Amino acid sequence: MSLVKLTLKELQDQFTRAEVRASEIVRAYYLRVSMVEPKVKAYITLNDKETVLAEAHALDQELKQWRKTMPLMAMPLAIKDNICTHDLPTTCGSRILGQFRPPYDASVVATMRPHRFLLLGKSNLDEFAMGSSTEHSAFGPSRNPWKLNHVPGGSSGGSAAAVAADECVAALGSDTGGSIRQPAACCGVVGLKPTYGRVSRYGLVAFASSLDQIGPITKDVMDAAVLLNVLAGHDPLDSTSAEVPVPDFTRAFKKRDLKKLKIGVPTEYFTEGLDPEVEVAVREAIEELGRLGGEIKEVSLPHTGVAVATYYIIATAEASSNLARYDGVRYGLRSKQSKDLLEMFCMTRQEGLGYEVKRRIMLGTYVLSSGYYDAYYGKAQAVRTLIQRDFEEAFQDVDLLVSPVMPTPPFQLGEKIDDPLQMYLSDIYTISASLAGLPAISIPCGFSRQGLPIGLQIVGRPFEEETILRAARAYELATEWRKKRPAIR
Amino acid sequence: MRISQEEVEHVGKLARIHLTEEEKNAFSDQLSKILTYMEELNTVDTQGVDQMVTVVNQSNVLRADEARPSISQKTALGNAPAAIDGFFSVPKIISDR
């Protein structure tokens, strides 16, 4: 089997047994990238092949002396381009950051460096992670490997497309309202958003700080656990990072069935607006979870209908504050058309920020502005409390919640770009778990008649990623979806 | 909810974004639609409900006030569009008069 088809765990096993050299891995992946990247456009910055090859050669030489490998050693990874890397530009898909070179690594990257992973490149995203299709990237959209005129989802669309197209063995994404889970569903791969606080946000360029979370996008559920083992943990550099014990997440797979697990199906998620093809695939997946021993129960999350409105007030408010730093003073683009300081700020942001980012900053500024703060932001934060309570109550009865990831299969490029509200509504099933800070995974559960992937979402209690992973893995092994690969044409 | 062009202009000033005429037009329309959609929130009774402050029940996290190594001045200025004598340089703020 071709090297690039292997999962991270499989590749790691081969490397550990010295059946494959790091330099062979690099050659295989650069060959693959050269073949499919012109069609998929998953990367903003591709790392220099000779640099990565030199690193691989060094690894191969050292390993002749001693054979002690770490889980990510020689693993070719893509990192979403809003996660700081000191050796490659970090653009956030925006003109305003230009060729920004972070002076430091994000904590997750710093944690992974001693593993000697191979950084293949920085993957594409909607500008500042604001979007559900990667069409809002200043560097152009990525394509869905299953059907190139369809979107790969977003905002981590480049990461998901790169994994699906075998342009890396696994990738890092970030999720604010669904930006890991939704592209994973669109591209037929696995995407895990950990509990808020589980993974350090230090060095993740901030969009909405109370929601942002880094997580893995992988070829299967096993790989998600392997990567989360490395990413998870307390970080003194992130004051919202949680001081909770980190288990070995792969131990969750010891149980191969779902016996004694209660699985809730939120009735509000199966109503108007859900595409029939998606509903059928997800309902069949839920039946499979039942066959695996799970006890299926209907539950209610009464505030589901107002989650999108709540999210787009809170997220844009936080974004308008976080993105105030892009003023042309300390880094990035500076407009040349300015006589004074104020004009420099305004023109730099006019020229450097894209349409969607401006729209969200405007919305966030409006809802925080004098006279409107209580009516919008204050109200939304109160509703957010109610949304969290919905989950707390549901989790008294059940251990997991299952639902679709997206109301429709992936849409065509350009289909929703002129209708921001329609685009926002494609996040309807992922947003609530984000607002409540809960861990959630997206795994493949079928295909549309057009051959586009459909995803199943499994949500768990705070810091119970193990339960999610156990259920996801049991389902994955009981079905064949992960074996289907895109033809890319 | 109707957001006029004047309101869009005002918010643009608050957000320090110069907007083109086309953007003012489009945003007036789109923000009106989005904010109308958000009025749904008024159907929810939030009387006596606390606003969420933190999703994981945290309190302030403090660290010892100790000097630690940091990046050099040269590195800190490395991405600056303009720098003079170890400072970030910007257009004149105070007039000559």
Boltz contact constraints between the chains, C-beta under 6 A:
constraints:
  - contact:
      token1: [A, 100]
      token2: [B, 79]
      max_distance: 6.0
  - contact:
      token1: [A, 103]
      token2: [B, 71]
      max_distance: 6.0
  - contact:
      token1: [A, 103]
      token2: [B, 75]
      max_distance: 6.0
  - contact:
      token1: [A, 196]
      token2: [B, 55]
      max_distance: 6.0
  - contact:
      token1: [A, 196]
      token2: [B, 56]
      max_distance: 6.0
  - contact:
      token1: [A, 197]
      token2: [B, 56]
      max_distance: 6.0
  - contact:
      token1: [A, 239]
      token2: [B, 61]
      max_distance: 6.0
  - contact:
      token1: [A, 306]
      token2: [B, 40]
      max_distance: 6.0
  - contact:
      token1: [A, 306]
      token2: [B, 41]
      max_distance: 6.0
  - contact:
      token1: [A, 306]
      token2: [B, 44]
      max_distance: 6.0
  - contact:
      token1: [A, 309]
      token2: [B, 38]
      max_distance: 6.0
  - contact:
      token1: [A, 309]
      token2: [B, 40]
      max_distance: 6.0
  - contact:
      token1: [A, 309]
      token2: [B, 41]
      max_distance: 6.0
  - contact:
      token1: [A, 329]
      token2: [B, 88]
      max_distance: 6.0
  - contact:
      token1: [A, 329]
      token2: [B, 90]
      max_distance: 6.0
  - contact:
      token1: [A, 330]
      token2: [B, 80]
      max_distance: 6.0
  - contact:
      token1: [A, 330]
      token2: [B, 88]
      max_distance: 6.0
  - contact:
      token1: [A, 331]
      token2: [B, 79]
      max_distance: 6.0
  - contact:
      token1: [A, 334]
      token2: [B, 81]
      max_distance: 6.0
  - contact:
      token1: [A, 340]
      token2: [B, 91]
      max_distance: 6.0
  - contact:
      token1: [A, 341]
      token2: [B, 90]
      max_distance: 6.0
  - contact:
      token1: [A, 341]
      token2: [B, 91]
      max_distance: 6.0
  - contact:
      token1: [A, 341]
      token2: [B, 93]
      max_distance: 6.0
  - contact:
      token1: [A, 344]
      token2: [B, 91]
      max_distance: 6.0
  - contact:
      token1: [A, 345]
      token2: [B, 16]
      max_distance: 6.0
  - contact:
      token1: [A, 346]
      token2: [B, 16]
      max_distance: 6.0
  - contact:
      token1: [A, 346]
      token2: [B, 18]
      max_distance: 6.0
  - contact:
      token1: [A, 347]
      token2: [B, 18]
      max_distance: 6.0
  - contact:
      token1: [A, 349]
      token2: [B, 16]
      max_distance: 6.0
  - contact:
      token1: [A, 349]
      token2: [B, 17]
      max_distance: 6.0
  - contact:
      token1: [A, 350]
      token2: [B, 17]
      max_distance: 6.0
  - contact:
      token1: [A, 350]
      token2: [B, 18]
      max_distance: 6.0
  - contact:
      token1: [A, 358]
      token2: [B, 17]
      max_distance: 6.0
  - contact:
      token1: [A, 361]
      token2: [B, 15]
      max_distance: 6.0
  - contact:
      token1: [A, 362]
      token2: [B, 11]
      max_distance: 6.0
  - contact:
      token1: [A, 362]
      token2: [B, 27]
      max_distance: 6.0
  - contact:
      token1: [A, 365]
      token2: [B, 11]
      max_distance: 6.0
  - contact:
      token1: [A, 365]
      token2: [B, 14]
      max_distance: 6.0
  - contact:
      token1: [A, 365]
      token2: [B, 15]
      max_distance: 6.0
  - contact:
      token1: [A, 366]
      token2: [B, 11]
      max_distance: 6.0
  - contact:
      token1: [A, 378]
      token2: [B, 51]
      max_distance: 6.0
  - contact:
      token1: [A, 379]
      token2: [B, 41]
      max_distance: 6.0
  - contact:
      token1: [A, 381]
      token2: [B, 51]
      max_distance: 6.0
  - contact:
      token1: [A, 381]
      token2: [B, 52]
      max_distance: 6.0
  - contact:
      token1: [A, 382]
      token2: [B, 46]
      max_distance: 6.0
  - contact:
      token1: [A, 382]
      token2: [B, 49]
      max_distance: 6.0
  - contact:
      token1: [A, 382]
      token2: [B, 51]
      max_distance: 6.0
  - contact:
      token1: [A, 383]
      token2: [B, 41]
      max_distance: 6.0
  - contact:
      token1: [A, 383]
      token2: [B, 44]
      max_distance: 6.0
  - contact:
      token1: [A, 384]
      token2: [B, 52]
      max_distance: 6.0
  - contact:
      token1: [A, 385]
      token2: [B, 49]
      max_distance: 6.0
  - contact:
      token1: [A, 385]
      token2: [B, 50]
      max_distance: 6.0
  - contact:
      token1: [A, 385]
      token2: [B, 52]
      max_distance: 6.0
  - contact:
      token1: [A, 420]
      token2: [B, 30]
      max_distance: 6.0
  - contact:
      token1: [A, 421]
      token2: [B, 33]
      max_distance: 6.0
  - contact:
      token1: [A, 421]
      token2: [B, 34]
      max_distance: 6.0
  - contact:
      token1: [A, 421]
      token2: [B, 37]
      max_distance: 6.0
  - contact:
      token1: [A, 437]
      token2: [B, 55]
      max_distance: 6.0
  - contact:
      token1: [A, 437]
      token2: [B, 56]
      max_distance: 6.0
